[in-house]
Amino acid sequence: MNRPAVRNLMIMALVMVTWLALGACAGGQPKPPEVVFGMDLCERCGMVIDDPRYAAALVLENGSSHKFDDAGEMFAWRADHTGETVAAWYVHDYTSKVWLRGETAFYVVNKGVTSPMGTGVAAFGVRAEADTFAKGLKATVLVFDEAQRLLAVPGKR
């Protein structure tokens, strides 16, 4: 092969590798589903999802997503569907009402939290906000694994 042909082949290979790498990055992280408050229904109980402070969702490995009116309902749904592989967990921040990755959120679970299905769960993105909220209820702050263990009760509604 002559030099220009080798150079062109190298450039084409570099362009292809770059294109493949960019494509892999673009589709890598699951995104939370859009919730239409007052319209969408909770996957577990069928109630309308209408309070953004408590909304939760999960995205499965196959790309499908499930929406919930309450993070406790999300954890309970998961307990009933252990054969599904969860790619990402999402909860709304109680204060800002924006999506957070559930795996990094802080949870306050207490009967004083009036969540839609009464599981008493509020999620926070900032530990200090969770601590302040929990102190007012004389509750403790949990991390994801602790909240999931506490709330993942199969069949219970």
N, C-alpha and C positions, 0 to 999 in steps of 0.2 A: 504494500500500500504506500502511496505517496504521502508526503507531509500534509497537504491541504485536506485530503480525505480523512486522515487520522484526526486532524484538528477538528473537522466538522463532526466526526463521530463522537469525539470527546465532548464537544459542546452540546450535542444532542443528548448524550448520556447525562450530563450535568443538568440540563433543563428538565429531563424526565424525572431524575431523582428529586429535584427541587419541587416539581409539580406534585409528585407523590407525597412528599413530606408535608407540603402545605395542605393537601387534601386530607391527610390523616389528622392534622391538627384541627382543621375546621370542624370535623364531625366527631371529635373525641369526647367532649364533655356533654352529657345530657343537659337539657334545659328544662326548667319547671314548666308545667302546662299553664296555659292561660285559663284563669277561672273567671267565669262571668257570674259575679255575685248577684244573688237573687234569681238566678236561672239554673246554674249547674247543680247537679245532685251529688250527694255524698255516696261514694261507691259502697260503703258498708251499710248505712242505715236508710239511705234513700231520701234523707231530708235535704232541703234546699240549702246550699252553702251561701250564707248571707252575712257572716261576720268575719271581715278580713283579719281580725286579730288572731283567730284560731285556725285559719285554713292550713291544710297540709296536703302533700301529694308525694307520690313516689313514681319513679320511672323504672320500668323493668328493663332487663338486658335486651329484650326483643324490641325495645323502643316504645312500647305502649305505656301509657300513664294512667294513674288512678288518682282521683281527687277526693278529699275528705273535708268534712266540716269541722274537724277536731283532730288534733294530733293523736289523741288516745284512740280514736277510731282507726287511724292509719296503722298504729302498732297492733291493734287487735285484728285488723284485716290481715296483716302480715302473718300473725300467728295461725290464722285459718288457711293460709296459702303458702306453706313452707316450701312447696315445690317450685315456686317462682323465684327467679334470681333478680334481686333489686340492684339496679345500677346506681341509683341516686335517691336520696331522701330529701324532702323539702318541707320546711315549716315557715309560716309567716312570723316575723318578729312581732311580738305583742305590742311594742311601742310604735315602731315605724310602719308596720304592716307590709313590709317588703319580704320577698323570698330570701331564705337563708338555707344553706346546706344543713340538713337535719343532723348530720354526723358531727358538726362543729357547734351546734346550738347548745344553749343552757336551758334546762327545763325546771319549772316550778310546778309541782303536782300537789294540789291541796283542794279540799272541798270548798274553800272560799273562792276559788277560781270558777266563775260561772260559764264554763265552756258549753257549746251547744248540746252535746250529749252527756254532759255531767261528769266527764272523766277528770275535770279539774286541772287541765294542762295549759300552761302558758309557756311559750318559747321565746328566748331572747338571744340576740347576737352578741351582746356585751355582758360579760360576767357581772360587772358592777350593777347594771340595771336589774339583772336577775336577783342578785343579793339584796338589793333595796326592796324589790317587790316581795321576795320571800320573807324578809324580816317583818314586813307589815302583816303577814299571815302566820308568822311563827312557823314557817316551813323551811325546808332545805332545798338547795339547788342541786340538780342532778345533771350529769352529762348523758350523752346519747345512749350508751350501753345500759346505764342504770335505769333510765326512763323506759327503754324498750323492755328490759326484764320485768319491770314493775307493771307495765301496761299491756304487754303482749299476752292477753288471756284468750285462748281459743274459745269460740262459741259464745262468750259472754257479751251481753249488750247492756 
